[in-house]
Amino acid sequence: MGHIAGLRHTAHEDEPGDAEPRRPRRLTSGLSVRAKAVLAAAGTVAFAIALCMLALVLALQHNLRASADVDADKAAAAIKGQLGRTRVMPQRALVVAPGAVTIKDASGRTVTPMTPTDAGTRKSVEAVRLPAEPVGAGQSYSVTVSPSTTSLDSATGLLLRQAAPAAAGLVLFVAGLTWLLVGRALRPVAAMRQEFTEITERDLHRRVPVPRARDEIHRLARTMNATLDRLHRAMTRQRQFVADASHELRSPITAVRAQLELVLARPSRTDWPAAVHKALRDTDRLQAVASDLLLLARLDAQEAPPKATVDLGALAAEEVRRHPGALTMDQLAEAGGRERAALVTGSRVQLSRLLTNLADNARRHTRTTVSITVAARGGMVELAVDDDGPGIPESDRERVFERFTRLDDARARQDGGTGLGLAIANDIAHAHGGTLTVLTSPRGGARLLLRLPRAT
């Protein structure tokens, strides 16, 4: 037996407008992933080579300076020893040192000028003439030899001249290798892009190829296929909804047309009040279906309901007053006897529509009366609608929330149900952050339990 509520009133809200599409975030860089990878790899290698070259040059300079200092100290010691062994220096004696030589006596007076004597001497040594005046016994001298930087400069320049071309070649090699490897790694992306561009709304069953390697591209392909699955299901649901809506609208339209044609064919033998009454009844059904479709379109657009505080208990009381004798209501109290406020946040119009759908559905299948219970439990507000009818089998408790679903199609149409009542109620509950479930009622029939977050 059908357990879907039909609606008798029109929507109280405006038609939904076209939602503004979410604009994708624009990327600032115009370079491709391949170019970015090449620049990153080449820059990293160039930076590493520069650091290595700097460390090598600094180490080489340190070692050459230390060697030059040792050579200068040895030359100064040799000159000082030669001065100590000779009482009278020959007038044109020559001493070869790595750098400039300075000789001072005990009083600090320089006795030897730095005078090169051989223009053909190598740049790494210096030819100096020793003093010609007599040297007394015990006379002490201070000898200073400057270390030569010629070898240091030559070695540094040679290293840079030879290493720079090799470093540049290595950077170019890394850039070319990165270009080839990244291009090969992105080859599945090109195949995915080609397949994705060919998918239209008519062939949403197609999927992008998934590479075997379980990397980021593999996860991207799986994500794209999952998105296509959701789109396919949504498109299938939409097509089914359009087909069902067309069928539901065609039935009352066909009935009205048949009645009008029959009346026009026999105008003198027509009971005009009865004919008009039948036409109005079919028009009411047509209006109910159109109203339900309008509300479902608004809910599918996921428009946020107004943020107003609504007393769910007061709404249930209003629904009971509209159907005296058919509905009864119980509102649970706290331990002290004070009734707990069943306040929720949302749209009063939509929540009222939800309660109407649940009540109409229960009244259509109950044997005696329908009981509505409202209770606030912790952070949730619960509203239960119980009937003593035949109930809903467990195998159909999820299916009853699908659109245009009737467990007993013939009786549902006779009672005026559109097959959209519980579907609308379920969508409104989810739009307000709640749930709507089907349980077994203590009265033996079905219990529709609505749970919504309690307003703070």
C-alpha positions as CSV (number, residue, x, y, z in Angstrom):
1,M,0.0,0.0,0.0
2,G,1.3,3.4,-0.9
3,H,2.8,5.4,1.9
4,I,3.5,8.7,0.0
5,A,1.8,11.9,0.9
6,G,0.0,14.1,-1.6
7,L,-0.2,17.9,-1.2
8,R,-3.2,20.1,-1.4
9,H,-1.8,23.6,-1.1
10,T,0.4,25.6,-3.4
11,A,3.9,26.8,-2.6
12,H,4.2,30.0,-0.4
13,E,7.7,30.9,-1.6
14,D,9.0,32.5,-4.8
15,E,10.5,30.5,-7.6
16,P,14.2,29.8,-7.4
17,G,16.5,32.0,-9.5
18,D,19.5,30.7,-11.3
19,A,22.3,30.3,-8.9
20,E,25.4,32.1,-9.8
21,P,28.1,29.6,-10.7
22,R,31.2,29.4,-8.6
23,R,34.1,30.9,-10.5
24,P,37.3,28.9,-10.5
25,R,40.3,30.4,-9.0
26,R,42.6,31.9,-11.5
27,L,46.3,30.9,-11.5
28,T,48.8,33.7,-11.7
29,S,51.6,31.8,-13.5
30,G,51.4,31.1,-17.2
31,L,54.1,28.5,-17.3
32,S,53.3,24.8,-17.8
33,V,54.0,22.1,-15.3
34,R,56.7,20.8,-17.6
35,A,58.4,24.2,-17.8
36,K,58.1,24.7,-14.0
37,A,59.7,21.3,-13.3
38,V,62.6,22.1,-15.7
39,L,63.2,25.5,-14.1
40,A,63.1,24.0,-10.6
41,A,65.5,21.2,-11.5
42,A,67.9,23.4,-13.4
43,G,67.8,26.1,-10.7
44,T,68.4,23.5,-8.0
45,V,71.4,22.0,-9.8
46,A,72.9,25.4,-10.6
47,F,72.5,26.5,-7.0
48,A,74.2,23.2,-5.8
49,I,77.0,23.6,-8.2
50,A,77.6,27.2,-7.2
51,L,77.8,26.2,-3.5
52,C,80.2,23.4,-4.4
53,M,82.4,25.7,-6.5
54,L,82.4,28.3,-3.7
55,A,83.4,25.7,-1.1
56,L,86.2,24.4,-3.5
57,V,87.6,27.8,-4.2
58,L,87.6,28.8,-0.5
59,A,89.4,25.5,0.4
60,L,91.9,26.0,-2.4
61,Q,92.6,29.5,-1.4
62,H,93.1,28.5,2.2
63,N,95.6,25.8,1.3
64,L,97.6,28.0,-1.1
65,R,97.7,30.8,1.4
66,A,99.0,28.4,4.0
67,S,101.6,27.0,1.6
68,A,102.7,30.6,0.6
69,D,103.1,31.5,4.3
70,V,105.3,28.4,4.9
71,D,107.5,29.2,1.9
72,A,107.9,32.9,3.0
73,D,108.9,31.7,6.5
74,K,111.4,29.3,5.2
75,A,112.9,32.0,2.9
76,A,113.1,34.5,5.8
77,A,114.9,31.9,8.0
78,A,117.4,31.1,5.2
79,I,118.2,34.8,4.6
80,K,118.6,35.4,8.3
81,G,120.9,32.4,8.6
82,Q,123.0,33.6,5.7
83,L,123.4,37.1,7.3
84,G,124.5,35.5,10.6
85,R,127.3,33.5,8.9
86,T,128.9,36.3,6.9
87,R,130.9,39.1,8.5
88,V,131.1,41.2,5.3
89,M,128.4,40.7,2.7
90,P,129.5,40.7,-0.9
91,Q,128.5,43.8,-2.7
92,R,126.3,42.1,-5.3
93,A,125.1,39.0,-3.5
94,L,121.6,37.9,-4.6
95,V,119.0,36.2,-2.6
96,V,115.9,34.6,-4.3
97,A,112.7,34.8,-2.2
98,P,109.0,34.2,-3.0
99,G,108.0,37.8,-2.3
100,A,109.3,41.1,-1.2
101,V,112.2,41.0,1.4
102,T,112.7,43.5,4.2
103,I,115.8,43.4,6.5
104,K,116.0,45.6,9.6
105,D,118.9,45.9,12.1
106,A,118.6,45.9,15.9
107,S,117.6,49.6,15.9
108,G,114.8,49.0,13.5
109,R,116.4,50.7,10.5
110,T,115.8,49.1,7.1
111,V,119.2,48.2,5.7
112,T,118.1,46.5,2.6
113,P,115.9,48.0,-0.1
114,M,113.5,45.8,-2.1
115,T,115.5,46.0,-5.4
116,P,114.8,43.4,-8.1
117,T,118.0,42.7,-10.1
118,D,116.8,40.2,-12.7
119,A,114.0,41.2,-15.0
120,G,113.8,37.7,-16.3
121,T,113.2,36.1,-12.9
122,R,109.9,34.2,-12.6
123,K,106.9,36.1,-11.1
124,S,106.7,33.7,-8.2
125,V,110.1,34.8,-6.8
126,E,111.9,38.1,-6.0
127,A,115.7,38.8,-6.5
128,V,117.1,41.0,-3.8
129,R,120.6,42.6,-3.3
130,L,122.0,42.1,0.3
131,P,123.8,45.0,2.1
132,A,127.4,45.7,1.3
133,E,128.4,47.4,4.5
134,P,130.4,45.3,7.0
135,V,128.5,43.4,9.6
136,G,129.8,43.3,13.1
137,A,130.0,40.2,15.1
138,G,126.8,39.5,17.1
139,Q,124.8,41.9,14.9
140,S,121.2,40.8,14.8
141,Y,118.8,41.4,11.9
142,S,115.0,41.1,11.4
143,V,114.1,39.6,8.1
144,T,110.5,39.7,6.7
145,V,109.5,38.0,3.5
146,S,106.0,38.7,2.0
147,P,104.1,35.6,0.8
148,S,103.4,35.5,-3.0
149,T,99.8,35.5,-4.2
150,T,100.7,34.8,-7.8
151,S,100.1,31.0,-7.4
152,L,96.8,31.6,-5.6
153,D,95.4,33.9,-8.3
154,S,96.6,31.6,-11.1
155,A,95.1,28.4,-9.5
156,T,91.8,30.2,-8.8
157,G,91.4,31.5,-12.3
158,L,92.3,28.2,-13.8
159,L,89.8,26.4,-11.7
160,L,87.0,28.8,-12.6
161,R,87.8,28.7,-16.3
162,Q,87.7,25.0,-16.5
163,A,84.8,24.3,-14.1
164,A,82.4,26.9,-15.5
165,P,81.8,25.2,-18.9
166,A,81.4,21.8,-17.2
167,A,78.9,23.3,-14.7
168,A,76.9,24.9,-17.5
169,G,76.9,21.7,-19.5
170,L,75.6,19.8,-16.4
171,V,72.8,22.3,-15.9
172,L,71.7,22.0,-19.5
173,F,71.9,18.2,-19.3
174,V,69.7,18.1,-16.2
175,A,67.2,20.6,-17.8
176,G,66.9,18.4,-20.9
177,L,66.6,15.2,-18.9
178,T,63.9,16.8,-16.7
179,W,62.0,18.0,-19.8
180,L,62.0,14.4,-21.2
181,L,61.1,12.7,-17.9
182,V,58.3,15.1,-17.0
183,G,56.9,14.9,-20.5
184,R,56.8,11.1,-20.2
185,A,55.3,11.3,-16.7
186,L,52.6,13.7,-18.0
187,R,51.7,11.6,-20.9
188,P,48.8,10.0,-19.0
189,V,47.5,13.5,-18.3
190,A,47.3,14.2,-22.0
191,A,45.4,11.0,-22.5
192,M,43.0,11.9,-19.7
193,R,42.5,15.4,-21.1
194,Q,41.8,14.0,-24.6
195,E,39.2,11.6,-23.2
196,F,37.6,14.2,-20.9
197,T,37.1,16.7,-23.7
198,E,35.1,14.2,-25.7
199,I,32.7,13.4,-22.9
200,T,29.3,15.2,-23.3
201,E,26.0,14.9,-21.5
202,R,25.0,12.1,-23.9
203,D,27.9,9.8,-23.0
204,L,28.6,10.3,-19.3
205,H,29.2,6.5,-19.1
206,R,32.7,7.1,-20.5
207,R,35.6,7.3,-18.1
208,V,39.2,8.6,-18.3
209,P,42.0,6.1,-18.4
210,V,43.6,5.3,-15.0
211,P,47.4,4.7,-15.1
212,R,48.9,1.7,-13.4
213,A,51.4,3.6,-11.3
214,R,49.7,4.5,-8.0
215,D,50.9,8.1,-7.9
216,E,49.2,11.5,-7.9
217,I,48.1,11.1,-11.5
218,H,46.5,7.8,-10.6
219,R,44.6,9.5,-7.8
220,L,43.6,12.3,-10.1
221,A,42.2,9.9,-12.6
222,R,40.2,8.1,-9.9
223,T,38.9,11.4,-8.6
224,M,37.8,12.4,-12.1
225,N,36.0,9.1,-12.7
226,A,34.3,9.4,-9.3
227,T,33.1,12.9,-10.3
228,L,31.8,11.5,-13.6
229,D,30.0,8.7,-11.7
230,R,28.2,11.3,-9.6
231,L,27.3,13.4,-12.7
232,H,26.1,10.3,-14.4
233,R,23.9,9.3,-11.5
234,A,22.6,12.9,-11.2
235,M,21.8,13.1,-14.9
236,T,20.1,9.7,-14.8
237,R,18.1,10.8,-11.8
238,Q,17.2,14.1,-13.5
239,R,16.0,12.3,-16.7
240,Q,14.0,9.9,-14.6
241,F,12.5,12.8,-12.7
242,V,11.5,14.6,-15.9
243,A,9.9,11.4,-17.3
244,D,8.0,10.8,-14.0
245,A,6.9,14.4,-13.8
246,S,5.7,14.3,-17.4
247,H,3.7,11.2,-16.7
248,E,2.2,12.7,-13.6
249,L,1.2,15.9,-15.4
250,R,-0.1,14.0,-18.4
251,S,-2.7,12.0,-16.4
252,P,-4.8,14.9,-15.1
253,I,-4.4,16.8,-18.3
254,T,-5.6,13.9,-20.3
255,A,-8.6,13.4,-17.9
256,V,-9.6,17.1,-18.1
257,R,-9.3,17.0,-21.9
258,A,-11.4,13.9,-22.1
259,Q,-14.1,15.4,-19.9
260,L,-14.2,18.6,-21.9
261,E,-14.5,16.7,-25.2
262,L,-17.3,14.6,-23.8
263,V,-19.1,17.6,-22.6
264,L,-18.8,19.4,-25.9
265,A,-19.9,16.3,-27.8
266,R,-23.2,16.1,-25.7
267,P,-23.8,19.5,-24.3
268,S,-27.6,19.0,-23.9
269,R,-27.2,15.8,-22.0
270,T,-24.4,16.9,-19.7
271,D,-24.7,17.4,-16.0
272,W,-22.7,20.6,-15.9
273,P,-22.2,20.9,-12.1
274,A,-20.8,17.3,-12.0
275,A,-18.6,17.9,-15.0
276,V,-17.2,21.1,-13.6
277,H,-16.6,19.3,-10.2
278,K,-14.6,16.5,-11.9
279,A,-12.6,19.0,-13.9
280,L,-11.8,21.0,-10.7
281,R,-10.7,17.8,-9.0
282,D,-8.3,17.0,-11.7
283,T,-7.1,20.6,-11.8
284,D,-6.4,20.4,-8.1
285,R,-4.3,17.3,-8.7
286,L,-2.5,19.1,-11.5
287,Q,-1.9,22.1,-9.3
288,A,-0.6,19.9,-6.5
289,V,1.9,18.2,-8.8
290,A,3.1,21.5,-10.1
291,S,3.5,22.9,-6.6
292,D,5.5,19.9,-5.5
293,L,7.8,20.1,-8.6
294,L,8.4,23.7,-7.9
295,L,9.5,23.1,-4.3
296,L,11.7,20.2,-5.4
297,A,13.4,22.4,-7.9
298,R,14.1,24.9,-5.1
299,L,15.5,22.2,-2.8
300,D,17.6,20.8,-5.6
301,A,19.2,24.2,-6.0
302,Q,20.3,23.9,-2.4
303,E,19.1,27.3,-1.4
304,A,19.9,27.9,2.3
305,P,16.7,28.2,4.3
306,P,16.1,31.5,6.3
307,K,17.9,31.6,9.6
308,A,14.8,32.1,11.8
309,T,13.9,30.4,15.1
310,V,10.8,28.2,14.7
311,D,8.9,26.4,17.5
312,L,8.4,22.9,16.1
313,G,5.8,22.2,18.9
314,A,3.7,25.2,17.9
315,L,3.8,24.1,14.2
316,A,2.6,20.6,15.2
317,A,-0.2,22.1,17.3
318,E,-1.3,24.2,14.3
319,E,-1.4,21.1,12.2
320,V,-3.5,19.2,14.8
321,R,-6.0,22.1,15.0
322,R,-6.5,22.0,11.2
323,H,-7.5,18.4,11.5
324,P,-9.5,18.0,14.7
325,G,-10.3,14.4,15.6
326,A,-7.9,13.0,13.0
327,L,-4.7,14.1,14.8
328,T,-3.6,14.1,18.4
329,M,-0.5,15.6,19.9
330,D,1.8,14.9,22.9
331,Q,4.6,17.2,24.0
332,L,7.0,15.6,26.4
333,A,8.0,17.5,29.6
334,E,11.1,17.7,31.7
335,A,11.4,16.1,35.1
336,G,10.0,19.1,36.9
337,G,6.9,19.1,34.7
338,R,7.9,22.2,32.6
339,E,7.6,21.7,28.9
340,R,10.8,21.9,27.0
341,A,10.9,24.4,24.1
342,A,11.3,22.5,20.8
343,L,13.0,25.4,19.0
344,V,14.9,24.8,15.7
345,T,16.5,27.1,13.2
346,G,15.2,27.3,9.6
347,S,12.3,28.2,7.4
348,R,8.9,28.2,9.0
349,V,7.2,27.7,5.6
350,Q,9.3,24.7,4.7
351,L,9.0,23.1,8.1
352,S,5.2,23.6,8.0
353,R,5.2,21.9,4.6
354,L,7.2,19.0,6.1
355,L,4.7,18.5,8.9
356,T,1.8,18.7,6.5
357,N,3.3,16.0,4.3
358,L,4.0,13.7,7.2
359,A,0.5,14.2,8.7
360,D,-1.2,13.7,5.3
361,N,0.8,10.5,4.7
362,A,-0.1,9.1,8.1
363,R,-3.8,10.1,7.8
364,R,-4.0,8.3,4.5
365,H,-3.0,5.0,6.0
366,T,-4.2,5.0,9.6
367,R,-7.2,3.1,10.8
368,T,-8.2,5.5,13.7
369,T,-6.2,8.6,14.5
370,V,-2.6,9.8,14.1
371,S,-0.4,10.7,17.0
372,I,2.2,13.5,16.9
373,T,4.9,13.6,19.6
374,V,7.4,16.4,20.0
375,A,10.4,16.1,22.4
376,A,13.7,17.9,22.9
377,R,16.5,15.5,23.7
378,G,19.9,17.1,24.4
379,G,20.9,19.0,21.3
380,M,18.2,17.6,19.0
381,V,14.5,18.1,18.6
382,E,12.5,14.9,17.7
383,L,9.1,14.8,16.1
384,A,7.4,11.5,15.7
385,V,4.3,10.8,13.6
386,D,2.7,7.5,14.5
387,D,-0.3,5.7,12.8
388,D,-1.9,2.3,13.4
389,G,-2.0,1.3,9.7
390,P,-0.3,-1.5,7.9
391,G,3.1,0.0,8.3
392,I,6.0,0.0,5.9
393,P,8.2,-3.1,5.3
394,E,11.8,-2.7,6.2
395,S,12.8,-3.4,2.6
396,D,10.9,-0.4,1.4
397,R,11.9,2.1,4.2
398,E,14.5,3.7,2.0
399,R,12.7,3.5,-1.2
400,V,9.7,5.5,0.1
401,F,11.8,8.7,0.1
402,E,12.4,8.4,-3.7
403,R,10.4,10.7,-5.9
404,F,7.2,9.4,-7.5
405,T,7.4,6.2,-5.5
406,R,4.1,4.5,-4.5
407,L,4.0,1.2,-2.7
408,D,0.3,0.9,-3.8
409,D,0.0,2.9,-7.0
410,A,-3.7,2.5,-7.6
411,R,-4.7,3.6,-4.0
412,A,-2.3,6.4,-4.0
413,R,-3.7,7.9,-7.1
414,Q,-7.3,7.5,-5.8
415,D,-6.4,9.2,-2.6
416,G,-4.8,12.1,-4.4
417,G,-1.2,11.3,-3.6
418,T,1.5,12.6,-6.0
419,G,4.3,10.3,-4.9
420,L,6.3,13.3,-3.8
421,G,5.3,14.0,-0.2
422,L,7.9,12.0,1.6
423,A,10.6,12.9,-0.9
424,I,9.9,16.6,-0.3
425,A,9.8,16.0,3.5
426,N,13.2,14.2,3.4
427,D,14.8,16.9,1.3
428,I,13.6,19.6,3.7
429,A,14.9,17.7,6.7
430,H,18.3,17.4,5.1
431,A,18.3,21.1,4.1
432,H,17.9,21.9,7.8
433,G,20.7,19.6,8.9
434,G,18.4,16.9,10.1
435,T,17.2,13.4,9.3
436,L,14.0,11.6,8.5
437,T,13.7,7.9,9.1
438,V,11.0,5.2,9.0
439,L,10.5,3.0,12.1
440,T,7.9,0.7,13.5
441,S,5.3,2.5,15.6
442,P,4.3,1.3,19.1
443,R,0.8,1.5,17.8
444,G,1.6,-1.2,15.2
445,G,1.8,1.0,12.1
446,A,4.6,3.2,10.8
447,R,6.5,5.9,12.7
448,L,8.1,8.7,10.8
449,L,10.8,10.2,13.0
450,L,12.2,13.7,12.3
451,R,15.3,14.8,14.1
452,L,16.6,18.4,13.8
453,P,19.3,20.3,15.6
454,R,18.0,22.3,18.5
455,A,18.3,26.1,18.3
456,T,20.7,27.5,21.0
